[in-house]
Amino acid sequence: MKKHNIRIVGGVYRRTPIPVINAPGLRPTPDRIRETLYNWLGYFWNQNFTDKTVLDLFAGTGALGFEAASRGAAHVQMVEANPQAVTALRALRTKLKANNVRVFPGDAMHVLERTANPFDLVLLDPPFGQAWLDRLWNKLPAVLNESGLVYVESENPINPPPIFDLLREGQAGQVHYALLQIVAPQENKLQAELH
């Protein structure tokens, strides 16, 4: 597969090419889906990203996380296990002088279990066919702010547990995607009592 680029679709880094390395399981989120996601986020956040913290848990090319940084997010933490992808992420961060971006080389589960600071948004675009979402759902509340959001991509329709509200969803080709919000603790308690 020959090397190709995708582009950042909005914000101060708009039109910046993102190199796509040839790595197993790497599927950059298409421009149209990223544009849709950030339109959704703009709606829920009143177009204000400046106080938002973002965890991009399977960063890959960094397309999702760099979109948040491009729109002025206060902090974007990228996590990526593939060393070649980590090198590419750091090179792009340096090129953009994106001081609001940090790149952590490591395992998503390890990071979830050790993250102390909660985030406003967690981006989940894990490799398909590995049942990642089933392993991640119950770890997410610990890393989310109250009313924190989760963006998910999956090869299957997204069926989150009741601790999440489904705010928006869509499908492009074989990819299902959704924006979820963690249910406030008192609502969560009420739901538990009703079940």
N, C-alpha and C positions, 0 to 999 in steps of 0.2 A: 504494500500500500504506500503510495507516495505521500510525502509530507504535505500538509495543506494548512491553511490558516482559517480561523473564524475571526469575527470582529466584535469588539465591545459596542453595544447598540445605543447606549445613552450616557449622559453625564459628561464630565470634563475629559474623560479618556475616550470619548466616542470615536468610532472608526479605527481605533488602535487594533492592529492585527494581533491575534493570539496564536502562536504556533501550536499545532496539534501533533504531539509525538505519537509514534506507533507503539502502543502499549496494550496488553490484553485487558479487555473490559472497559477501555476508555471510550466513552461516548459523549462528546461535548454536547451540551444542551443547545439545540438550534436557536438561531437568532429570534425567530418568531415566538418561541416559547419563553425565552428570556424577556422579550419585550412585554409579553402578556403578564408574566410574573411581576415585573417591576411596575407595570400599570396597576396591578392589584395592590402591591405594597404602597405605591404612591397614594392610592385611595385610602387605605387603612391608616396610613401615617401622615395624612394631609401634606403629601409631597415633601415631608421633612425627614431626612435621613441623618441629620447632623448629630443627633444624640443616640443613635442606634448602634448596638453591638451585634456582630454577625459571626456565627460559627459555620464555616463551610467544611463539612465533615469528611467528604470524599472529593477533595478539590479537583483532582484530575488536571485539566487545562487551566483551572481557575476562572473559567468563564462566568460562573454564577457569582463568585465572591468579588471578582474585579468589577462586575456591574455595580455591586453595592458600594465598593470603594469609590468608583467613578461618580456616584451620586452623593458622595460626601459622608458616608457612614463613619462614625467616630472610630470604630475598630473592627477589623475583619480578621478573624483567626482562621487560617486555612490549614487543613490536616490532610496529608497525603502519604501513602505508604510506598509508592513507587519512586525509587531514588532519581530516576531520569526525569520524572514529572516534577519532583521537588526542585531539581536544578532549573528546569524551565520556569517554574513558578517564581523562584528567587530572581532569575534573570529578568523576567518581565516586571516584577516589583521594583527592581533597581532601575530599569529603563524608565519606568513611569514616575520614579521617585515617590512611590505610594507608601508614605510613612505610616499610614493607618492600616497597613497590611502586615501580618506576621504569618510566616510559613513554618509549620511544625512537621518534621518528618516522622511519621509514626502511624500507629494503628488507631482507627476510629474508636473502638471499644475501650482501649486504654485511656484515650483522652476523655471520653465520656465519664469514666469511672473516677478520674482525678481532677476534673475541672471544678474549680471552686466558684468562679465568677459566673453568674447567670447571664444569658444572652437574650436579646430581643427577637432574634431570628436564627433558626438552625436550618441550614440548607442540606438536604439529604438526596443525593443522586448516586446511590451505591451501585456497584457492579450488579448486573442482572443475573438471575439464576442462582443466587447464593443465599436466599432467604434472609437477607440483612434486616429488613424491616421488622420481622418477628423478633429479632434479637435486640432491636433498638428501642421499640416503643416505650417499654417501662423504664428505660434509662433517661429519656428525654426530659421529664418534669424537673429533675434535679439540676439541669443546665439551662432552664428557661426562666426568664422573668415572669412575674405574674402577667397574664394575658400575652405571653410570648407566642410567636408564630413559628410554624414549621412548614417548609416547602419540601414536597416529596415527589420524586419521580420513580416510576415502577413499570415493569413489564406487564403487571396485572392491575385490575381496578383496585384503587386504594381504599382499604377498609380499616380506618383507624379505631383504636379502642375508645370507649366512651369518655375518657379523660380529655379527648379532643373534639372540638367542633369543626366540621367541614365548612370552610368559608367559600371556597371557589374550587372548581375542578375543570379539567379539560383533557382532551386526547389529541395527539398528533401521530398519525401512523400507528405504530405498535406501542407508543409511549403514553402512559397515563400520568397525569401530574395534578397536584392539588396543593392548596394552601389551607393549613389547619391552624386553629388557635387553641392553646391550652385552656381548659375550663377553669374558671376561678374556683378556689378551694371550697367555698360554701356551696356553689352549684354542684361541685364534684361530690360533696358529702350527701347532698340531697339525692343525686342520681344513684349513689351507692345504696341509700336507704330504700329507694324505689325498686331496686332490682332484687 
